[in-house]
Amino acid sequence: MVIQVLILIAGFLLLVKGADWFVDGAASLAERMGIPQLVVGLTIVAMGTSMPEAAVSIASALKNNPEIAIGNVVGSNTLNILLILGLTALIHPIRIQRSTIRYEMPFMIAVTLLLTAFGISGSRISRTEGVIFWGLFILYFVYLFWLSRNHRKQGTEDLKDSAASGITAASVSAEESVETKGGKQQKHSILWYLAEILIGGAMVVWGSDLVVDSATVLAGMFGMSDRMIALTIVAFGTSLPELVTSVTAARKGNADLAVGNVVGSNIFNILMIIGTVALIRPIPFADAFYLDLGTAIISAVVLWFGSIPSQRLGRAMGACLLLLYAGYFVILCR
């Protein structure tokens, strides 16, 4: 038991430090390359934190158990919204970009509804539907490319406006130089930030594995059933990367990374992971998935409508999301 506790502590240390590096690298890379933090959150951060779900789902398909993929992805998506964003907003209110409310959140709801429709219509997710998911995934990346270019264009126009107001490029450069020398801001190369992202991401995934494995063993020692372990420790553990990364990003003032991480991860989980698994092997659609998908859709809709009035997730909304998760968990345990 002592060894398992030490492994658990080591896992959490890897998670915390890895998330620090991961978020710092992603935020700095966005600033260095002139890419919106939201885009980085929707791509690099979302894909990195979805690695556990991708590994479990694709491995299950290769081992002739493709049905695990839907439960894994849908359960993770629900937990991402209700538990992760709920906890993050409770710790630190989150500002949400207008584009996220207008485009990314509705798209997340749409692909979840599409997954439900595919499952109901044929009692499985076929290879053809897997191709459709991959097509939507490519279109999603085209949109992100457009979003990034649009942000850069807007940034260029802002610089022109600043120059017209008498702020020259030389003065801006001199100011940045003073800040750097004064120790306020230290810029590194793009490769440095990519290394931070890769090393931090690896630490987060490794740490989550250690936490899940040791916690599962400890839970078994205390007499918890396999079902309860799966519904609590394993489900929570595979979403630990999103949780730690989102909370760390919000705490450091990088809220766009926190929201982009969850929304992008949910989109990535359905389009890329389910799409890939369906291409490997058609996925049977069990009746039990109706509850999970219904909860995932309700969660996404509540998040969307709750974000519209003030374009932020406050502590009250965070508490509401956590209460919804508690209700869902109670239903699962019956």
ChimeraX attribute file (.defattr): number of C-alpha atoms within 10 A of each C-alpha:
attribute: neighborCount
match mode: 1-to-1
recipient: residues
	/A:1	10
	/A:2	8
	/A:3	9
	/A:4	17
	/A:5	15
	/A:6	11
	/A:7	18
	/A:8	22
	/A:9	16
	/A:10	14
	/A:11	23
	/A:12	20
	/A:13	16
	/A:14	23
	/A:15	28
	/A:16	19
	/A:17	16
	/A:18	27
	/A:19	31
	/A:20	21
	/A:21	23
	/A:22	31
	/A:23	28
	/A:24	20
	/A:25	23
	/A:26	24
	/A:27	25
	/A:28	23
	/A:29	25
	/A:30	19
	/A:31	13
	/A:32	14
	/A:33	10
	/A:34	14
	/A:35	21
	/A:36	20
	/A:37	23
	/A:38	27
	/A:39	23
	/A:40	23
	/A:41	30
	/A:42	27
	/A:43	19
	/A:44	21
	/A:45	30
	/A:46	28
	/A:47	23
	/A:48	23
	/A:49	28
	/A:50	27
	/A:51	20
	/A:52	20
	/A:53	21
	/A:54	23
	/A:55	12
	/A:56	16
	/A:57	26
	/A:58	22
	/A:59	16
	/A:60	16
	/A:61	21
	/A:62	12
	/A:63	9
	/A:64	14
	/A:65	16
	/A:66	24
	/A:67	22
	/A:68	17
	/A:69	27
	/A:70	26
	/A:71	18
	/A:72	19
	/A:73	25
	/A:74	24
	/A:75	20
	/A:76	24
	/A:77	30
	/A:78	23
	/A:79	26
	/A:80	27
	/A:81	24
	/A:82	26
	/A:83	24
	/A:84	28
	/A:85	30
	/A:86	29
	/A:87	21
	/A:88	27
	/A:89	26
	/A:90	21
	/A:91	15
	/A:92	21
	/A:93	21
	/A:94	26
	/A:95	20
	/A:96	20
	/A:97	17
	/A:98	13
	/A:99	11
	/A:100	20
	/A:101	19
	/A:102	12
	/A:103	11
	/A:104	22
	/A:105	22
	/A:106	15
	/A:107	16
	/A:108	24
	/A:109	21
	/A:110	15
	/A:111	18
	/A:112	23
	/A:113	16
	/A:114	15
	/A:115	21
	/A:116	20
	/A:117	13
	/A:118	16
	/A:119	22
	/A:120	15
	/A:121	10
	/A:122	11
	/A:123	15
	/A:124	19
	/A:125	28
	/A:126	21
	/A:127	18
	/A:128	13
	/A:129	20
	/A:130	25
	/A:131	17
	/A:132	14
	/A:133	25
	/A:134	20
	/A:135	14
	/A:136	17
	/A:137	18
	/A:138	14
	/A:139	12
	/A:140	18
	/A:141	14
	/A:142	12
	/A:143	14
	/A:144	18
	/A:145	14
	/A:146	12
	/A:147	17
	/A:148	19
	/A:149	15
	/A:150	14
	/A:151	16
	/A:152	16
	/A:153	12
	/A:154	12
	/A:155	14
	/A:156	12
	/A:157	12
	/A:158	12
	/A:159	15
	/A:160	14
	/A:161	12
	/A:162	13
	/A:163	13
	/A:164	10
	/A:165	9
	/A:166	9
	/A:167	13
	/A:168	13
	/A:169	13
	/A:170	9
	/A:171	11
	/A:172	12
	/A:173	11
	/A:174	11
	/A:175	12
	/A:176	15
	/A:177	13
	/A:178	13
	/A:179	13
	/A:180	13
	/A:181	11
	/A:182	10
	/A:183	8
	/A:184	9
	/A:185	12
	/A:186	12
	/A:187	12
	/A:188	11
	/A:189	10
	/A:190	15
	/A:191	11
	/A:192	14
	/A:193	23
	/A:194	16
	/A:195	14
	/A:196	23
	/A:197	26
	/A:198	19
	/A:199	16
	/A:200	25
	/A:201	28
	/A:202	20
	/A:203	24
	/A:204	31
	/A:205	26
	/A:206	18
	/A:207	27
	/A:208	26
	/A:209	20
	/A:210	22
	/A:211	27
	/A:212	21
	/A:213	19
	/A:214	22
	/A:215	20
	/A:216	21
	/A:217	15
	/A:218	17
	/A:219	16
	/A:220	13
	/A:221	10
	/A:222	9
	/A:223	8
	/A:224	13
	/A:225	10
	/A:226	12
	/A:227	11
	/A:228	13
	/A:229	18
	/A:230	13
	/A:231	14
	/A:232	13
	/A:233	18
	/A:234	20
	/A:235	17
	/A:236	21
	/A:237	24
	/A:238	23
	/A:239	25
	/A:240	26
	/A:241	29
	/A:242	27
	/A:243	27
	/A:244	24
	/A:245	30
	/A:246	32
	/A:247	24
	/A:248	25
	/A:249	28
	/A:250	22
	/A:251	16
	/A:252	14
	/A:253	14
	/A:254	22
	/A:255	27
	/A:256	24
	/A:257	31
	/A:258	35
	/A:259	28
	/A:260	27
	/A:261	32
	/A:262	27
	/A:263	26
	/A:264	27
	/A:265	29
	/A:266	30
	/A:267	26
	/A:268	24
	/A:269	26
	/A:270	25
	/A:271	24
	/A:272	22
	/A:273	26
	/A:274	29
	/A:275	28
	/A:276	21
	/A:277	27
	/A:278	26
	/A:279	20
	/A:280	17
	/A:281	20
	/A:282	22
	/A:283	26
	/A:284	19
	/A:285	21
	/A:286	14
	/A:287	11
	/A:288	9
	/A:289	17
	/A:290	14
	/A:291	13
	/A:292	20
	/A:293	22
	/A:294	16
	/A:295	21
	/A:296	25
	/A:297	22
	/A:298	15
	/A:299	21
	/A:300	25
	/A:301	16
	/A:302	17
	/A:303	22
	/A:304	20
	/A:305	12
	/A:306	19
	/A:307	22
	/A:308	14
	/A:309	9
	/A:310	10
	/A:311	17
	/A:312	19
	/A:313	24
	/A:314	21
	/A:315	18
	/A:316	13
	/A:317	20
	/A:318	26
	/A:319	18
	/A:320	18
	/A:321	26
	/A:322	21
	/A:323	15
	/A:324	18
	/A:325	20
	/A:326	14
	/A:327	11
	/A:328	17
	/A:329	13
	/A:330	10
	/A:331	10
	/A:332	13
	/A:333	9
	/A:334	5
